Amino acid sequence: MLNDYYKGKRVLVTGGCGSIGKKIVAELLKYDVEIVKAFDNNETGLFDLELDLKSPKLKTVVGDVKQLDGLKRVFRDVDIVLHAAAYKHVPSCEYNPMEAVETNVSGTQNIIDAALVCDVEKVILISTDKAVNPVNVMGATKLLAERVMISSNVYSGENGTKFACVRFGNVLNSRGSVIPIFKKQIKKGGPVTITDVEMTRFIMNIHEAAKLILDAVSIAEGGEIFILKMPAVKVTDIAEVMIEYYAPKYG
C-alpha cells in the first residue's frame, strides 16, 4: 500500500542527517520514489549519508530552514515535505532560547511559506510529546510549531497543500537520548545519572518512528496530529537493565 502511495513521488526531508531524518530517507529509498532530497545544514553529515546509502535516487541539499529563499528553490519540484529539522535538546534550548525560536518556530513558518508558494502536496511536521503542556523552551517552541503548521491549512484552501503533524515519544538510541549516555557512563564504571528516580518516558524505536511518519503522510488530509500508542517506562528501569547487560561486558 505504501509503495503505491509513494510511487513516483518527489520527497524532501529536512534535518536529513539527524537520527530520524536519516532513517526516513533510508526507508523512503526502499519504495518506488522518483527522488528523495535530504536537506540539512550539516555538509559532512550529508556527504556521509550519500556514502552510506549509495542510491541514485538520493539528492543531498545543503541549506538551512531559517533561509526562506533557499527553501523556495529546493521546494520547486517537490510533492511531499517531511520536516524533521529542529533544535531538540532541552538544555541547549534553555541556554539558547532565541536560536530555538528561530529554528523551531520561524523555520517551520518558512517551510509553510515555501510549500504554499511551490504548491507542495503535503507537509508533515515531526513534533514531540514535550509539546503537551510544555515546561521548557524546547517543548514550547514545538507546541507553537504544531499550532502554526495545523493553522496553515486555512491558507491553502480545500485543494491546496495539506499540513499535519506527527508527535513522537522518546526514540530509543537516537542521538542525545539516554541509552547512548547511560552506555558511556557504564563503560567508565559509573555513576549512571538520573534526574529523578520517579521519571517516566514514552518510548518508541526508530523503526516505529519512521513507519509512523510514512503512514501519516499517506492518510493525512490536513489538520491532524498523529500519535503512536506508546509504552511508558521508568527511566530507572532502563538504567538497571542496561547496567545488568553492559557492566559485565565492560568489566
C-alpha positions as CSV (number, residue, x, y, z in Angstrom):
1,M,0.0,0.0,0.0
2,L,2.7,2.5,0.9
3,N,4.7,1.6,-2.2
4,D,1.7,2.5,-4.3
5,Y,1.3,5.8,-2.5
6,Y,5.0,6.8,-2.8
7,K,5.4,5.6,-6.4
8,G,6.8,8.4,-8.5
9,K,6.8,10.9,-5.6
10,R,9.5,13.5,-5.0
11,V,10.1,13.8,-1.3
12,L,12.2,16.2,0.7
13,V,13.3,15.5,4.3
14,T,14.6,18.5,6.3
15,G,17.0,17.5,9.0
16,G,18.1,14.7,6.8
17,C,21.3,14.0,8.8
18,G,19.6,13.6,12.2
19,S,18.8,10.2,13.7
20,I,15.1,10.3,12.5
21,G,15.9,12.1,9.2
22,K,18.4,9.5,8.1
23,K,16.1,6.7,8.9
24,I,13.2,8.3,7.0
25,V,15.5,8.8,4.0
26,A,16.7,5.2,4.1
27,E,13.1,3.9,4.3
28,L,11.8,6.1,1.5
29,L,14.5,4.8,-0.8
30,K,13.0,1.3,-0.4
31,Y,9.9,2.5,-2.2
32,D,9.5,3.3,-5.8
33,V,10.0,7.1,-5.3
34,E,11.3,9.3,-8.1
35,I,13.7,11.2,-5.8
36,V,14.5,11.8,-2.1
37,K,16.1,15.1,-1.2
38,A,17.9,15.2,2.1
39,F,18.1,18.8,3.3
40,D,20.4,19.8,6.1
41,N,23.0,22.4,7.2
42,N,25.4,19.6,8.1
43,E,27.6,19.3,4.9
44,T,29.7,16.5,6.3
45,G,26.6,14.6,7.5
46,L,25.1,14.8,4.0
47,F,28.4,13.5,2.5
48,D,28.4,10.6,4.9
49,L,24.7,9.9,4.1
50,E,25.5,9.6,0.4
51,L,28.3,7.2,1.1
52,D,26.1,5.1,3.4
53,L,23.0,4.8,1.2
54,K,24.6,4.9,-2.3
55,S,21.4,5.5,-4.1
56,P,21.0,7.3,-7.5
57,K,17.5,8.5,-6.2
58,L,19.1,10.4,-3.3
59,K,20.0,14.0,-3.7
60,T,21.6,15.9,-0.9
61,V,21.0,19.7,-0.4
62,V,23.0,21.9,1.9
63,G,20.7,24.6,3.4
64,D,19.0,26.0,6.5
65,V,15.3,26.2,7.4
66,K,16.0,29.8,8.5
67,Q,16.6,30.8,4.9
68,L,13.2,31.2,3.1
69,D,14.7,31.9,-0.4
70,G,16.8,28.7,-0.3
71,L,13.7,26.7,0.7
72,K,11.7,28.1,-2.2
73,R,14.4,27.0,-4.6
74,V,14.5,23.4,-3.4
75,F,10.7,23.0,-2.9
76,R,10.0,23.9,-6.6
77,D,9.6,20.3,-7.8
78,V,8.7,18.5,-4.5
79,D,5.5,16.7,-3.8
80,I,6.0,15.9,-0.1
81,V,8.0,17.6,2.7
82,L,8.8,15.8,5.9
83,H,10.0,18.5,8.3
84,A,12.4,16.9,10.9
85,A,14.9,19.8,11.3
86,A,14.8,21.2,14.8
87,Y,16.7,22.0,17.9
88,K,15.7,19.1,20.1
89,H,17.9,19.1,23.2
90,V,16.2,20.5,26.2
91,P,19.2,22.1,28.0
92,S,20.6,23.5,24.7
93,C,17.2,25.2,24.0
94,E,17.1,26.6,27.6
95,Y,20.5,28.2,27.2
96,N,19.8,29.4,23.6
97,P,16.1,30.3,23.5
98,M,16.4,32.8,20.7
99,E,18.0,30.2,18.4
100,A,15.4,27.6,19.4
101,V,12.6,30.0,18.4
102,E,14.4,31.0,15.1
103,T,14.8,27.3,14.1
104,N,11.8,25.6,15.6
105,V,9.2,28.3,15.1
106,S,10.4,30.7,12.4
107,G,12.0,27.8,10.5
108,T,8.7,26.0,10.5
109,Q,6.9,29.2,9.2
110,N,9.5,29.3,6.4
111,I,8.7,25.7,5.5
112,I,5.0,26.5,5.3
113,D,5.5,29.7,3.2
114,A,7.8,27.9,0.8
115,A,5.3,25.0,0.5
116,L,2.4,27.3,-0.2
117,V,4.3,29.2,-2.9
118,C,5.6,26.0,-4.6
119,D,2.3,24.1,-4.4
120,V,3.7,21.2,-2.3
121,E,1.1,18.4,-1.9
122,K,1.7,17.6,1.8
123,V,3.8,18.8,4.6
124,I,4.3,16.8,7.8
125,L,5.9,18.3,10.9
126,I,7.8,15.9,13.2
127,S,6.9,17.1,16.7
128,T,7.3,15.7,20.2
129,D,5.3,14.7,23.3
130,K,7.1,17.6,25.1
131,A,4.7,19.9,23.2
132,V,2.0,18.8,25.6
133,N,1.7,21.3,28.5
134,P,5.4,22.4,27.9
135,V,7.5,23.4,30.8
136,N,10.6,24.2,28.8
137,V,11.7,26.2,25.8
138,M,12.0,23.2,23.5
139,G,8.5,22.0,24.2
140,A,7.1,25.5,23.9
141,T,8.7,26.1,20.5
142,K,7.5,22.7,19.2
143,L,3.9,23.4,20.5
144,L,3.9,26.7,18.6
145,A,5.4,25.0,15.5
146,E,2.4,22.5,15.7
147,R,-0.1,25.3,16.0
148,V,1.4,27.2,13.1
149,M,1.5,24.1,11.0
150,I,-2.1,23.0,11.7
151,S,-3.5,26.5,11.3
152,S,-1.8,26.9,7.9
153,N,-4.5,24.7,6.3
154,V,-6.6,27.8,6.3
155,Y,-4.3,29.5,3.8
156,S,-4.1,26.5,1.4
157,G,-7.8,26.0,0.8
158,E,-9.6,22.8,0.0
159,N,-7.3,21.7,-2.9
160,G,-4.0,23.2,-1.8
161,T,-1.2,22.0,0.4
162,K,-2.2,19.7,3.3
163,F,-0.4,20.4,6.6
164,A,-0.3,17.8,9.5
165,C,1.9,16.8,12.4
166,V,3.3,13.6,13.9
167,R,4.1,13.6,17.6
168,F,6.9,11.4,18.9
169,G,7.8,10.0,22.2
170,N,11.5,9.4,23.1
171,V,13.2,7.5,20.3
172,L,15.4,4.8,21.7
173,N,19.1,5.1,20.9
174,S,18.7,8.3,18.9
175,R,21.4,11.0,19.3
176,G,21.4,12.6,22.7
177,S,19.0,10.1,24.2
178,V,19.6,8.3,27.5
179,I,20.7,4.9,26.1
180,P,24.0,6.1,24.5
181,I,24.6,8.4,27.6
182,F,24.0,5.5,30.0
183,K,26.2,3.2,27.9
184,K,29.1,5.7,28.1
185,Q,28.6,6.1,31.8
186,I,28.6,2.3,32.4
187,K,31.7,1.9,30.3
188,K,33.5,4.4,32.5
189,G,32.5,2.5,35.6
190,G,29.6,4.8,36.6
191,P,27.9,6.6,38.1
192,V,24.7,6.4,35.9
193,T,23.0,9.7,36.4
194,I,19.2,10.2,36.6
195,T,17.4,13.5,37.2
196,D,14.5,12.0,39.1
197,V,14.0,8.3,40.1
198,E,10.2,8.6,39.5
199,M,10.7,9.9,36.0
200,T,8.8,8.1,33.2
201,R,9.1,8.4,29.4
202,F,7.0,7.3,26.4
203,I,9.3,5.3,24.2
204,M,9.5,4.1,20.6
205,N,12.2,2.5,18.5
206,I,13.5,4.2,15.4
207,H,11.7,1.8,13.0
208,E,8.4,2.6,14.6
209,A,9.1,6.3,14.4
210,A,9.9,6.1,10.6
211,K,6.8,3.9,9.9
212,L,4.6,6.3,11.8
213,I,5.7,9.2,9.7
214,L,5.4,7.4,6.4
215,D,1.9,6.0,7.3
216,A,0.8,9.5,8.4
217,V,1.8,11.1,5.1
218,S,-0.3,8.6,3.2
219,I,-3.5,9.2,5.2
220,A,-3.2,12.9,6.2
221,E,-6.0,15.1,4.9
222,G,-4.8,18.2,6.7
223,G,-5.1,19.3,10.3
224,E,-4.3,16.1,12.1
225,I,-1.8,15.3,14.9
226,F,-0.8,11.7,14.6
227,I,0.4,9.9,17.7
228,L,1.6,6.3,18.1
229,K,0.2,4.4,21.1
230,M,3.5,4.0,23.0
231,P,4.5,2.2,26.2
232,A,5.7,4.3,29.1
233,V,8.7,3.2,31.1
234,K,10.5,4.3,34.2
235,V,14.0,5.7,33.3
236,T,15.4,3.8,36.4
237,D,14.2,0.5,34.8
238,I,16.1,1.3,31.6
239,A,19.2,2.2,33.6
240,E,19.0,-1.0,35.7
241,V,18.6,-3.2,32.6
242,M,21.5,-1.6,30.9
243,I,23.7,-1.9,33.9
244,E,22.8,-5.6,34.2
245,Y,23.6,-6.1,30.5
246,Y,26.7,-3.9,29.9
247,A,28.5,-3.9,33.3
248,P,29.8,-7.5,32.9
249,K,30.9,-6.7,29.3
250,Y,32.9,-3.7,30.4
251,G,34.3,-5.4,33.5
